[in-house]
């Protein structure tokens, strides 16, 4: 069998690129009419652009992970089925579980029972809208404390414009919720005291009316007590 090596030359536009290209070599047998192999061709494909795109994507993802892990708030990336592709350090530290377990942790198990039904309904509506949506609920932290979190979820789109999931971030709003609750309690106390004072004034006025009578005289008014004495 005779093997013929076919050489290929590569020309690039512009200045000479000293960087070695990424190539894929594939051998193809060449047979005659009887099927006997009489040679082999080598097919070379330049995949430099694809490799560079892959490296750029990997670098971009690494930068995102670095930034996300330095953030003091929980951040996550999820697929359409709800499974997490990525969670940052603040996310799994809030739950108090290792990173590997946080990826498969069912977040619904951390929601306060009184908020669960409402938040699941709001989540379904928000995800079906394919727009950014916000949720507020109480979540159990690793130390057992219930913390109010406001989460904002944004749809993720693939290269072809397909909806592929969501990216979300959560902020702890417990302090503002507690302040809001205190303001509500103070308002209720003031409302009760105002109502109580109004009732006292109404009772005092009724008492006065019970002891005194008023009578119009010549365009004026005179007051009499129940004994008929003018005052």
N, C-alpha and C positions, 0 to 999 in steps of 0.2 A: 504494500500500500504506500502510495506516495502522498505525503502531506504537504500542502502548499500554504505558507503563511502569508496572509494578506495584511499589509500594513495600512494604517490610517493616519492621516495628518490632521491636526486641529489648528484652526486659525481663529483668532479672537479679534473682534473689532476694537479699535483704539490701541492704547499702549499695551505692551507685552505684560501679561499677568504671570508673575513668578510663582504664584500659589498653584500647587499641584491640583488638577481637577479631580473630582470624585468620579470614577469610572466603574462601570459594570461590564465584565467580559463574559461572553457566552459562546461556547463552541457549538457549531452546527455541522453535522456530517453531510458530506456531499456524495451521493450514490449515482451509479450509472443506471442504464435502463434495466439491467438484470438485478438491481438492488445491491450490488456490491459496493462497499464504501471505497471510494477512490480519493477522497480528500476531506478536508475539514476547513470550514470557514470560521473565523473568529469575529463575532459581532461585538462591537464596543459601543456602549451607550453612556453619554455624559449626563450624570444625574447631579451635577454640582448645584444647580438652582434648587432642586428639591431638597438636597442636604442642607443648603444654607437656610432655606425656609424652615426646615425642621429645627435647626439649631437656634434660629431667631425665636421660634415659638417656645422652645425649651427655656431659653434665656428670659423671655417675657414672663413665662409661668413662674420661673424661679424668683424674678423680681417681685411679682405679685405675692408669692408666698412670704417673701421676706418682709414686705410692707405690711401684709395682713397679720403676720405673727407679731409685729411690733405694735400693732394697734391695741388699745386698752379695752376694746369692746368686742363681743363675739361676732365673728364673720363666718359665713358658710357659703358653699356652692353646691347646688343640688341638681339632680336629674329630674326628668318629668315624672318618674315614679316616686319621687320624694327622697330617694336615697342620697346621702351626702357623698359628693366627690372630694370635697375639701372642707375642713374646719380649721380655724386658727387656734392659737394657743389659748386665747381668752375664752374661747368656746368650751374647750374640754376642761379648762381650769374651773369654769363656772359649774360644770357638772360634777367635777371631782373624779373624773375617770381618765384612763390613758387615752392617747390620741387614737389608737386603733379601735378602742371601744366606742369612742365618741362618734366615729364615722358610721357605726351601725346602731347607735343609741336611738330609740324611739322617743323623740322630743315630747310627744303627747303624754308620756309617763311623768314628765316634770311639770305639767300644767296643773294649776289648782283645779280641783273638781268642780268648783262653782263657775269657773271660766271656760271649761273644756268644750262644752256643747256650743257655746256662743262663738268661741274662736275658731272651731272647726268649720262652722257655717260661714263665717267671714272669710276664712282661708279659701274655701271652695269658690266663693263669689270672686275673690280677688284673683285667684289663679286663672279662672275661666275668662277674665277680662283681658288677659295678656297685657296688662298695664301695671305700673308700680302701685303697690297697695301697702297699707299700714295695719298692724294688729297691736293690741294692747292686752296684756294678761299677766297674771301672777305665775311665776315659775319658782320651783324649789331649788335653791342653791345647794352646793355640796355640804354646807353646814346645817342644812335643814330650814334655813330662813326662807320665807316667801318674799320674792323681789318682783316688783312691777317692772316689766320690760316692754318697750315699744320697738317692734321690729318693722323694718322697711324692706320689702322684697321687690327686686327688679327682674323682669324677664331676661333670659339669655337667648341669643340667636346664633345659629350656626353660620358657616360660610355661605350656604345656599339660602339663607333667610329662614331656615326652619327653627321653630321654637324648640329649644333643647333643655330648658330648665330655668332655674332661678338663682340669683345671687342675693344674699340678704345680710343685714347688719342689725344688731339690737343694741338699744341704749337703756341703761338702768334709770327709770324715772320714779323710783320709790320715794325719794325725798319730796318731789313735787306732788306726788299722789297723797302723801301724808299731810303736806301743807294744805292741799286742797280739801282733804277730809276735815282738818282742824277748822278751816274757814267755814266749811259747811256746818260744823257743830256750833261754832260761834254764832253764825247766822240763825240757826235754829233756836239757840238760847235767847238771842235778842228778839226774835219773832215771838217767842213765848212770853218774854217779859213785857213787850209792847202790848200783846193781847191781854195779858194779866192787868196791866195798867189801864187799858181801855175799859176793861170790865169793872175795875175799881171806880173809875170816873163815872161810868154809867150807873153803878150802884149808888154812888154819892148823889148824883143828880136825881135819881129816883127817890132817894131818901128826902132830899130837899123838897121835891114835889109833893111828897106825902105829908109834910108838915106845914107847907105854905100854899096859899092860893093867890093867883094873880087876877087882877080885875082892871079892865080898861076904863079910864075916866077922863073924858074930854081930851082925847088924843094922847093921853099918857097912861102909864100903868102903875097901879098901886098893889102892894103885896099885903095880904092878910094871913094871919096864922089860923089854925083850925078853930080857935076861940073867937074869931071875928075881929080881932084887934088889928087896927090899921098900923102898918109899919112904914 
